[in-house]
Amino acid sequence: LRDGNSWFELSDIGHGKYDLAFVDGSHLPHDVLHDLVESYRLVRPDGLIIADDYLWGQPGELRPKEAIDAFVSCFKGHIKVIHQGYIMAMQKC
């Protein structure tokens, strides 16, 4: 567990050594997308990436859903969605 701004805290952690990354911070899409990409780098194959607040906010607002959907689209074939609700749970392939 680390406390701080993810743009700085995640960049110096070794890759591929965690079983789980739980993304729950900023609701701004660019922050969420950054955290998901960094989380992908940090988890081992078969590890889980969980994004909180998938359904947070209203359509038309800046919200996590757009970034999470973009991540799922860009990493198609490299992740498998295993749960979609208020949280989105993905497994790294």
Secondary structure as GFF3:
##gff-version 3
##sequence-region A 1 93
A	DSSP	alpha_helix	6	9	.	.	.	ID=ss1
A	DSSP	three_ten_helix	10	12	.	.	.	ID=ss2
A	DSSP	beta_strand	18	23	.	.	.	ID=ss3
A	DSSP	alpha_helix	29	42	.	.	.	ID=ss4
A	DSSP	beta_strand	43	51	.	.	.	ID=ss5
A	DSSP	alpha_helix	64	74	.	.	.	ID=ss6
A	DSSP	beta_strand	79	84	.	.	.	ID=ss7
A	DSSP	beta_strand	88	92	.	.	.	ID=ss8
###
